[in-house]
Amino acid sequence: MKNILQQNRPLIGTGIFSSDQFIAKKIFQCKPDWLWICLEHSPYSFETIAPIAIDARLNGIMPIIRVGWNHPDLIKRAYDIGASGVMIP
């Protein structure tokens, strides 16, 4: 992200509010720079969103995961499943 910003290029991204892989693949076809995955205001778990985060990285998209709380274990877990960045409430 930092490299793209240093090139004075805007970053384009979106959020996903579904754990459906079909929806994720449709988003990946749009080629956003980043994908926001919210765990704070959704019923999903790390296990549910892990495939989306991994597929995002495989498609050159930076997954940004918003964890439910400012706790080191949650932050580490987000990075463990492939987050490029973590948003902390």
N, C-alpha and C positions, 0 to 999 in steps of 0.2 A: 504494500500500500504506500509506504513511504517513498519508494522508488518512483512510482507512478506520479505521486504528488510533486516530487522534485522535478519531474519532466513538465510540470505545469499543465498536466492533463487531468480533466475531471474524472472522478470515480463514479461509476453508475452502478447502483445496486437495488435490491428489493428485499422484502421480507417474505417468508413462507410461514403460513399459519395452518399447515396440514402436514401430516406424516406420510401422505400418499406419494409413493415413488413416481407415479405417472405425472402428478402435478410438478414435482421437483424436476423431472426430465424436461417438461415443457419450459420451465424457467431456465434450465441450463441451455436450451436451444436459443434463448434470447441473448446469451453470452454476457451476463452482467459481470462486473468486476468483483462484486462481493454479494453475499447472501446472508441476511440477518435471520437467525433462528432463535426464537424466544422461548425460553423455558420458564420464565417468571409468570407469564400470564397464559399459559397453555397447559393442557392436561398431559403433555408428552414427557417422556423420561429420556435420559441419556441413551438408553438402549434403543428407543424408538427413533431418535434423530441421528444416531451414529451413521447409518447407511447414507443419509442425505449429506451429512458433513463430509464423509469420505468421497462420495460421488462428486460433490462440488469441487473438492480439491483435484480429483482426477480430470475434471473438465476445466481446470484453470481458474476456478472461481474461489475466492477467499470466504470461507464460512466464518461469520462472526456470531458467536453464541452468547446470548444473554442468560446468565445464570439466575437462579431464584433468590440468592442471598450472597452477601460478601463473606464467603467462607472459603478458606484455602482448599479444602477437599473438593468443593464444587468447581472452583477455578481450574484445579489440576485435572479434574475429570474432563472438563470441556476441552482442554488441550490434548488430553489422551485420546479423545475420539476424533481429533483432527481439526480443531478450531485454529484459524489463523489469528484470531483475536477474541477477546472476551469482554463483554459489556457487563458491568456490575451495577446493580441498582443502589 
